[in-house]
Amino acid sequence: MRITESSLLKAADAKIISAEQATALYQFLTDHSEPQFFFTHILYYFGGLIAIGAMTLFMNLGWENFGGLGIVLLCALYGTMGIALTHFFEHKNLRIPAGIAITFVLALAPLATYGTQQWLGIWPDESAYREYHRYIRWHWIYLELATLLAGALLIWRYRYPFLLMPVAFTLWYLSMDLAAMLMQDAHDWQFRRQLTMVFGIITLLLAFWVDIRTHSTRDFPFWLYLVGVICFWSGLTFQHSDSELNKFLYFCINIAMIGLGALLARKVFVVFGALGSCLYLGHLAEKIFPDSWLFPIALTAIGFGIVFFGIWWQKHESAIAASIAQRLPASLQALNRHH
């Protein structure tokens, strides 16, 4: 439910609160609430992602003509411009554009590292920077470590959650490039899946740690949760198994993800958990009960049973949540109050 100033003034007309209290309460809620997502925000992120993409995903071979030193100098020029824009937007109290501008600066870190290595003549092969976001190679690790270091410094200084977006994806890149460096068989996809799944778990633990350590209206762990869930779920989902028991365990893990999403108030767990559960049910329909006319009926009954369970849960949610909260550690209680 969205609370507007007019709804509070109607409450004042109904003698529930005074007009002065309605105005003061609306001002308090405005100052302490997360900004609404408006069309202007879409323009902010769309334009910002185009600028960031120009220095990352859409980088072409033209910049190679500047040579290593030229790339470093251009990155320094772009970085100075990005920092200047960040401070300009901060002065105007435009938090979203400020976060986008400083994230643009962070996106320059791998390109600047690549240019430095080219300049010093220590780049190991003939690959170009444009391949960084397309192929898995061990020597990208230097670019990723430099990006993570720059990300840590910028987050410490500017404290914008959007900075964690390139950090999270860089961690994902790092896991894949480490796998390429560690494994002898370049086509050992099972090892890559397992490593991706383990990396997802580590990222989720990091996101949870950030979640319980930060008590700001800004959602710092969002990108860590998103990338962590994607890595864990995709690594788990694409594991090869001919065992029905393992497939059932996969279903149970996805159900547990839905419960964890409810506990942490994180929709990304619920979305991927529901998707994995549907994949398992699809497997049952196609492989286990392909000719059973009762299976769709039973599945329909289960589906509506879950709907009615949701109705029952909605009626008793407050009492159940209060009962569960009393049994949780203090950090998790604070986490739920925060969300």
FIDRENMAR-497313 format. One line per 5 residues: number of its first residue (from 0); their letters; for each residue x, y negated, z of C-alpha. Coordinates in steps of 0.25 Angstrom, whole numbers, always signed. Layout:
% FIDRENMAR-497313
NUM = A = X Y Z; ...
***
This chain:
% FIDRENMAR-497313
0 = MRITE = +0 +0 +0; +6 -14 -4; +4 -25 +6; +1 -38 +0; +0 -52 +6
5 = SSLLK = -15 -53 +2; -18 -40 +9; -11 -45 +22; -19 -58 +20; -32 -50 +19
10 = AADAK = -28 -43 +32; -27 -57 +38; -41 -61 +33; -46 -48 +39; -41 -53 +53
15 = IISAE = -31 -41 +54; -19 -51 +54; -17 -66 +53; -14 -73 +41; +0 -77 +46
20 = QATAL = +3 -62 +50; -1 -58 +36; +8 -68 +29; +19 -64 +39; +17 -49 +37
25 = YQFLT = +17 -50 +22; +30 -58 +23; +37 -48 +32; +33 -36 +23; +38 -44 +11
30 = DHSEP = +51 -46 +17; +53 -32 +22; +47 -24 +11; +54 -17 -1; +51 -26 -14
35 = QFFFT = +40 -21 -23; +44 -15 -36; +39 -25 -47; +41 -27 -62; +53 -36 -59
40 = HILYY = +60 -25 -51; +58 -16 -64; +65 -27 -72; +76 -28 -61; +79 -14 -62
45 = FGGLI = +77 -12 -77; +87 -24 -80; +97 -19 -69; +97 -5 -74; +99 -10 -88
50 = AIGAM = +111 -18 -83; +117 -6 -75; +114 +4 -87; +122 -5 -96; +135 -3 -87
55 = TLFMN = +132 +12 -85; +122 +20 -93; +122 +12 -106; +137 +8 -106; +143 +10 -120
60 = LGWEN = +157 +11 -126; +158 -4 -129; +164 -7 -115; +175 +3 -118; +181 -8 -128
65 = FGGLG = +184 -17 -116; +194 -7 -110; +195 -3 -95; +199 -17 -91; +188 -24 -99
70 = IVLLC = +178 -14 -93; +183 -17 -79; +182 -33 -81; +168 -32 -87; +163 -23 -75
75 = ALYGT = +169 -34 -66; +162 -45 -74; +149 -37 -73; +151 -34 -59; +153 -48 -55
80 = MGIAL = +140 -52 -62; +133 -41 -55; +137 -46 -42; +134 -60 -45; +120 -56 -49
85 = THFFE = +118 -48 -36; +121 -60 -28; +113 -69 -36; +101 -59 -35; +104 -58 -20
90 = HKNLR = +103 -73 -18; +90 -73 -25; +85 -62 -16; +83 -52 -28; +87 -39 -22
95 = IPAGI = +84 -30 -34; +92 -38 -44; +103 -39 -34; +103 -24 -32; +103 -22 -47
100 = AITFV = +114 -32 -50; +124 -25 -39; +120 -11 -44; +125 -16 -58; +138 -20 -52
105 = LALAP = +139 -6 -46; +136 +1 -60; +149 -6 -65; +158 +2 -56; +159 +15 -64
110 = LATYG = +162 +6 -77; +172 -2 -69; +179 +10 -64; +179 +16 -78; +185 +3 -84
115 = TQQWL = +196 +3 -73; +200 +17 -76; +201 +14 -91; +209 +2 -88; +219 +9 -79
120 = GIWPD = +220 +21 -90; +215 +32 -80; +202 +35 -87; +203 +51 -89; +197 +53 -102
125 = ESAYR = +190 +46 -114; +176 +45 -109; +169 +32 -108; +161 +25 -97; +148 +27 -105
130 = EYHRY = +149 +42 -102; +149 +40 -87; +134 +41 -86; +133 +52 -96; +143 +63 -93
135 = IRWHW = +149 +70 -81; +164 +69 -80; +173 +70 -68; +181 +56 -70; +168 +48 -68
140 = IYLEL = +170 +51 -54; +179 +39 -53; +168 +30 -58; +158 +36 -48; +167 +34 -36
145 = ATLLA = +170 +20 -40; +155 +17 -42; +152 +23 -28; +162 +15 -21; +157 +2 -28
150 = GALLI = +143 +6 -24; +147 +8 -10; +153 -6 -10; +141 -13 -17; +131 -6 -8
155 = WRYRY = +138 -10 +5; +139 -25 -1; +125 -27 -7; +116 -16 -1; +107 -14 -13
160 = PFLLM = +100 +0 -15; +101 +0 -30; +116 +1 -29; +114 +15 -24; +108 +19 -38
165 = PVAFT = +121 +19 -45; +128 +25 -33; +118 +36 -32; +120 +39 -47; +135 +38 -46
170 = LWYLS = +135 +49 -35; +127 +58 -45; +137 +55 -56; +148 +58 -46; +142 +72 -42
175 = MDLAA = +141 +76 -57; +155 +72 -60; +161 +78 -48; +154 +91 -52; +161 +90 -66
180 = MLMQD = +174 +88 -59; +173 +99 -49; +167 +110 -58; +175 +118 -68; +164 +122 -77
185 = AHDWQ = +159 +109 -83; +145 +116 -86; +143 +122 -72; +129 +115 -71; +125 +123 -59
190 = FRRQL = +137 +117 -51; +132 +103 -56; +118 +106 -51; +123 +110 -38; +132 +98 -36
195 = TMVFG = +121 +89 -40; +112 +95 -30; +122 +94 -19; +125 +79 -23; +110 +76 -22
200 = IITLL = +110 +82 -8; +122 +73 -4; +116 +61 -11; +102 +63 -3; +110 +64 +10
205 = LAFWV = +117 +51 +7; +103 +45 +3; +97 +50 +16; +109 +44 +24; +107 +30 +17
210 = DIRTH = +92 +31 +20; +93 +33 +35; +105 +23 +36; +98 +11 +28; +86 +4 +34
215 = STRDF = +83 -6 +23; +71 -8 +14; +81 -6 +2; +81 +9 -2; +96 +12 -2
220 = PFWLY = +95 +27 -3; +85 +28 -15; +95 +30 -26; +102 +40 -17; +90 +48 -15
225 = LVGVI = +86 +48 -29; +99 +53 -35; +101 +63 -23; +87 +69 -26; +89 +69 -41
230 = CFWSG = +103 +76 -39; +98 +86 -29; +85 +89 -36; +91 +91 -50; +103 +99 -45
235 = LTFQH = +93 +108 -37; +83 +109 -48; +92 +113 -59; +99 +124 -51; +98 +137 -59
240 = SDSEL = +91 +148 -51; +83 +161 -55; +79 +163 -40; +64 +160 -37; +68 +158 -22
245 = NKFLY = +78 +147 -26; +67 +141 -35; +58 +141 -23; +69 +135 -14; +70 +124 -25
250 = FCINI = +55 +122 -23; +56 +121 -8; +68 +111 -9; +59 +102 -18; +48 +103 -7
255 = AMIGL = +58 +99 +3; +62 +87 -5; +47 +82 -5; +47 +83 +10; +60 +76 +11
260 = GALLA = +55 +65 +2; +43 +63 +11; +52 +63 +24; +62 +53 +18; +51 +45 +10
265 = RKVFV = +59 +47 -3; +50 +50 -15; +62 +55 -23; +62 +68 -15; +47 +70 -17
270 = VFGAL = +48 +68 -32; +59 +77 -35; +54 +87 -25; +40 +87 -31; +47 +89 -45
275 = GSCLY = +55 +101 -40; +43 +107 -34; +35 +106 -47; +47 +112 -55; +46 +124 -45
280 = LGHLA = +31 +125 -47; +33 +125 -62; +43 +136 -61; +33 +144 -53; +22 +142 -64
285 = EKIFP = +31 +145 -76; +40 +156 -70; +33 +163 -58; +18 +162 -61; +17 +160 -76
290 = DSWLF = +5 +168 -78; -2 +166 -64; -15 +158 -66; -15 +156 -50; -2 +148 -50
295 = PIALT = -8 +135 -56; -20 +136 -47; -11 +139 -35; -2 +127 -39; -14 +118 -40
300 = AIGFG = -19 +122 -26; -5 +119 -21; -5 +105 -28; -18 +101 -22; -14 +107 -9
305 = IVFFG = -2 +97 -9; -12 +86 -12; -21 +89 -1; -9 +90 +8; -5 +76 +4
310 = IWWQK = -19 +71 +8; -18 +78 +21; -3 +72 +23; -8 +58 +20; -18 +59 +31
315 = HESAI = -8 +63 +41; +5 +57 +36; +6 +47 +46; +5 +57 +58; +14 +67 +51
320 = AASIA = +24 +57 +48; +24 +51 +62; +25 +66 +68; +37 +69 +58; +44 +56 +61
325 = QRLPA = +44 +59 +76; +53 +71 +73; +62 +65 +63; +76 +59 +67; +76 +44 +69
330 = SLQAL = +83 +41 +56; +72 +48 +48; +62 +41 +55; +68 +28 +52; +70 +33 +37
335 = NRHH = +55 +35 +36; +51 +22 +42; +60 +15 +33; +53 +22 +21
***
